[in-house]
Amino acid sequence: MRKELVPEPGYPKLKRVDLKEFPIPCYAQVKYDGELTYLIKEEEG
């Protein structure tokens, strides 16, 4: 399965992040720079 970072609505462009540094469940919210919040989305299949 492929994981991708998806910005929440209303937030600016997505920052590139190495997912290996964030072994968290899909759809978990993670804060970067203490400000921006992104969603980890895991594709099915």
C-alpha positions in Angstrom: 0.0 0.0 0.0 1.2 3.5 -0.8 1.1 6.2 1.8 0.8 9.9 1.0 0.6 13.1 2.9 -2.6 15.0 2.3 -3.0 18.6 3.5 -6.1 19.4 5.4 -8.6 21.8 3.8 -7.6 25.4 4.2 -3.9 24.7 4.5 -1.1 25.7 2.0 1.1 23.5 -0.1 2.2 20.1 1.3 5.7 19.8 2.5 7.7 16.7 1.5 8.4 14.5 4.4 10.0 11.1 4.7 7.2 8.8 6.0 9.8 6.5 7.5 10.4 9.1 10.1 6.7 9.1 11.0 5.5 5.5 11.6 2.0 6.4 12.6 -1.4 5.0 11.8 -3.2 6.2 8.6 -5.4 9.3 9.0 -3.4 10.3 12.0 -2.8 14.1 12.2 0.7 15.3 12.6 1.9 18.8 13.1 5.0 20.2 11.3 6.8 23.3 12.4 4.3 23.5 15.2 1.8 25.1 12.8 0.7 23.2 9.7 -1.3 20.0 10.1 -1.4 17.2 7.6 -3.1 13.9 7.2 -1.4 10.6 6.6 -3.6 8.8 4.0 -3.0 5.2 3.2 -4.4 3.9 -0.1 -6.2 0.6 -0.2 -5.2 -2.1 -2.6 
